[in-house]
């Protein structure tokens, strides 16, 4: 008998717990020839802004031991082009599409949430709060609990769709950030976003990335991500989507034991475009081999 792989995130039913991470999977269509999108639980779009963004100058990706650094700079087509050119594809896929979005003021976030709320092809919204609040001197929304509360509350008023908040690891107390987002009306939390890092070219005596610093992702961040998911799962009664260095089914199942209801696959898709689908298949095979009837029975089942 096949195990039950279904999970539920804030009323959104997923056929399995495997999603793709924002910024690593385009708008879904880019990977459609490599991945059977109807074999994964959901996919998350590149982060969307009100206006198109060209992103940072190159070079903006560099491989490092244990992972990669990126300084893409949130390049995206903007909400208008997304609706006109990307949404039609979403109608052809029987898999929930989650729209990631960001702004530089609470008003921008709220406007984007309102625009996305009216799109039936979007199953849920993921709020990227790792952006500077230009009205508060550039403080990053995701590093200050009050700023996070304000922006999440503004989005909550603008949408009835499930609202997922993506947490930054670049904080002193991730639990305080999670609690602020929960208090503001978040339906679920995804964590972690990338860690800030840099790489140096010794011969040139210069940073490799044109932006100097970038977001570090990949296998090396998994222990940090696992710890943060475990901490937040113990403190906040919201579904959690685990992210960070998930390269195979073992990694994914460890996040679920730590308290995640679902996971997102990011950097692994750069190595193997079919990684998310393969991880979902291998998770099911593990459950079958180990006589586990439901993946839900593993959520938060870590013994410690």
ChimeraX attribute file (.defattr): number of C-alpha atoms within 10 A of each C-alpha:
attribute: neighborCount
match mode: 1-to-1
recipient: residues
	/A:1	6
	/A:2	12
	/A:3	17
	/A:4	17
	/A:5	19
	/A:6	16
	/A:7	21
	/A:8	15
	/A:9	21
	/A:10	16
	/A:11	12
	/A:12	13
	/A:13	16
	/A:14	19
	/A:15	18
	/A:16	24
	/A:17	29
	/A:18	30
	/A:19	27
	/A:20	28
	/A:21	26
	/A:22	25
	/A:23	19
	/A:24	19
	/A:25	22
	/A:26	17
	/A:27	24
	/A:28	21
	/A:29	16
	/A:30	10
	/A:31	16
	/A:32	15
	/A:33	10
	/A:34	13
	/A:35	18
	/A:36	13
	/A:37	22
	/A:38	14
	/A:39	17
	/A:40	23
	/A:41	26
	/A:42	28
	/A:43	24
	/A:44	25
	/A:45	26
	/A:46	22
	/A:47	23
	/A:48	27
	/A:49	24
	/A:50	19
	/A:51	13
	/A:52	16
	/A:53	14
	/A:54	12
	/A:55	13
	/A:56	15
	/A:57	12
	/A:58	12
	/A:59	14
	/A:60	19
	/A:61	17
	/A:62	16
	/A:63	13
	/A:64	14
	/A:65	8
	/A:66	12
	/A:67	16
	/A:68	21
	/A:69	24
	/A:70	21
	/A:71	25
	/A:72	20
	/A:73	15
	/A:74	19
	/A:75	17
	/A:76	23
	/A:77	20
	/A:78	16
	/A:79	20
	/A:80	15
	/A:81	14
	/A:82	17
	/A:83	14
	/A:84	9
	/A:85	11
	/A:86	17
	/A:87	17
	/A:88	12
	/A:89	12
	/A:90	17
	/A:91	13
	/A:92	9
	/A:93	16
	/A:94	12
	/A:95	20
	/A:96	23
	/A:97	24
	/A:98	25
	/A:99	24
	/A:100	24
	/A:101	25
	/A:102	22
	/A:103	26
	/A:104	20
	/A:105	18
	/A:106	21
	/A:107	13
	/A:108	18
	/A:109	24
	/A:110	22
	/A:111	18
	/A:112	22
	/A:113	27
	/A:114	18
	/A:115	16
	/A:116	24
	/A:117	20
	/A:118	12
	/A:119	11
	/A:120	12
	/A:121	21
	/A:122	19
	/A:123	20
	/A:124	26
	/A:125	26
	/A:126	24
	/A:127	27
	/A:128	23
	/A:129	25
	/A:130	22
	/A:131	18
	/A:132	17
	/A:133	20
	/A:134	14
	/A:135	10
	/A:136	12
	/A:137	8
	/A:138	11
	/A:139	15
	/A:140	19
	/A:141	29
	/A:142	28
	/A:143	23
	/A:144	16
	/A:145	18
	/A:146	15
	/A:147	22
	/A:148	26
	/A:149	23
	/A:150	17
	/A:151	25
	/A:152	28
	/A:153	20
	/A:154	20
	/A:155	26
	/A:156	20
	/A:157	13
	/A:158	18
	/A:159	20
	/A:160	14
	/A:161	21
	/A:162	21
	/A:163	24
	/A:164	29
	/A:165	27
	/A:166	26
	/A:167	27
	/A:168	24
	/A:169	21
	/A:170	16
	/A:171	14
	/A:172	10
	/A:173	14
	/A:174	22
	/A:175	20
	/A:176	17
	/A:177	25
	/A:178	30
	/A:179	19
	/A:180	22
	/A:181	29
	/A:182	21
	/A:183	14
	/A:184	20
	/A:185	19
	/A:186	25
	/A:187	23
	/A:188	23
	/A:189	27
	/A:190	25
	/A:191	25
	/A:192	26
	/A:193	23
	/A:194	22
	/A:195	19
	/A:196	16
	/A:197	15
	/A:198	20
	/A:199	17
	/A:200	13
	/A:201	10
	/A:202	9
	/A:203	6
	/A:204	8
	/A:205	8
	/A:206	12
	/A:207	14
	/A:208	20
	/A:209	23
	/A:210	15
	/A:211	17
	/A:212	15
	/A:213	18
	/A:214	23
	/A:215	17
	/A:216	26
	/A:217	28
	/A:218	23
	/A:219	18
	/A:220	17
	/A:221	19
	/A:222	20
	/A:223	12
	/A:224	15
	/A:225	23
	/A:226	24
	/A:227	13
	/A:228	21
	/A:229	29
	/A:230	21
	/A:231	17
	/A:232	23
	/A:233	22
	/A:234	14
	/A:235	13
	/A:236	19
	/A:237	12
	/A:238	21
	/A:239	21
	/A:240	29
	/A:241	26
	/A:242	34
	/A:243	30
	/A:244	31
	/A:245	26
	/A:246	29
	/A:247	21
	/A:248	17
	/A:249	21
	/A:250	14
	/A:251	18
	/A:252	26
	/A:253	24
	/A:254	19
	/A:255	30
	/A:256	28
	/A:257	21
	/A:258	25
	/A:259	25
	/A:260	30
	/A:261	28
	/A:262	29
	/A:263	28
	/A:264	26
	/A:265	27
	/A:266	25
	/A:267	25
	/A:268	22
	/A:269	18
	/A:270	12
	/A:271	10
	/A:272	12
	/A:273	19
	/A:274	18
	/A:275	23
	/A:276	32
	/A:277	23
	/A:278	18
	/A:279	24
	/A:280	22
	/A:281	16
	/A:282	16
	/A:283	24
	/A:284	22
	/A:285	15
	/A:286	15
	/A:287	19
	/A:288	16
	/A:289	10
	/A:290	9
	/A:291	12
	/A:292	16
	/A:293	16
	/A:294	17
	/A:295	22
	/A:296	21
	/A:297	12
	/A:298	20
	/A:299	22
	/A:300	18
	/A:301	13
	/A:302	13
	/A:303	6
	/A:304	3
